[in-house]
Amino acid sequence: MIVAIRGATTAENTKDGITAAAKELLQEIFRANGLENDRVISILFTATADLDKAYPAVAARELGLTQAALTCLREMHVEGSLPRCLRVQVTAQADIAQKDVRHIYLKEARTLRPDLSTGIKIAIDGPSASGKSTIAKAVAARLGFVHIDTGAMYRTVALHVRESGKNWDDEGDVLTAMENIDIDIAYAPDGQRIFLAGEDVTRAVRTAEMGVGASAVAVYAGVRQKLVELQRRLSNSRNAVMDGRDIGTVVLADAPVKIFLTASLEARTRRRCNELAAMGLDYDFDSIAAQIQKRDFDDSSRASSPLKQAEDAVVVDTSDMDIPEVVAAILQIIKEKGVPYV
């Protein structure tokens, strides 16, 4: 079936800025619609007159689109129109009907088609066992948003390093292992599922050991850079609730809603023990508390993107709150921020 897919974004008027914006837009269109390069027939680019430092078709060639017909045109000027705007129309063979196509609008271009655009971002940060993932998952379910558990990604890197026979305390070992890592995320009715080389490792990465490993690998800039790129790409074209330790400060610094969850050490240790017990795993309270304290120190003192509260984040102390109470508090914050939600 032949489909036409629309998209738009904004770019800085430099060669690198235009190329990077065009690449990001094409990659999101391809990902969202399951396209492969060899199924693309043609791509039509248009750009406003204030983007004149590069042809956006260069980005397509650099992405390996060597057989598709590429055309670059100047967008007609309309008074009051969006500046530095790059538009695209992709014609391709696809396994979906035209009515099921996902059109992608990024950055300031989301204002062009708010009926098609997604990408409302909610950032939830906090220390280990503060309830980030549980709360983010529940909030996402209430909003009808996607939940992106970034902590699980770092745990998956730790698992991959361990399975590769490498040492996660050795940066060289970790970066070597990262060269061939294959992480993917899928969404099921019961929440996010994470895959390593095609294998579902959702349960395997939830152990206390992988938590320690996650903190170890997270200090390396190369690891964080690769995962931040993936996390931003996942949130660019969908409404998402993302939790982690640097979401509001680094990954989604432009999120309209930022929450910083906190809780006492005792409350966090108790929660982690309950989580392990529910999975049928053995635990020792004092050992878990020590691990959480060490992770707090590692996360807050690392040189690359340390755990800290964003200046515009709202703090929610969950020590004496149950899950419904925390979710209700966050939904109220979202409402007060003027973000539309279900």
Helices and strands as residue ranges (DSSP letters): E 2-10, H 15-33, G 37-39, E 40-47, H 57-62, E 69-74, E 85-93, G 98-100, E 104-105, G 107-112, E 121-125, H 132-143, E 146-149, H 150-163, H 171-178, E 183-188, E 191-196, E 199-200, G 204-206, H 208-218, H 221-236, E 240-244, I 247-251, E 257-262, H 265-278, H 285-301, E 314-317, H 323-336
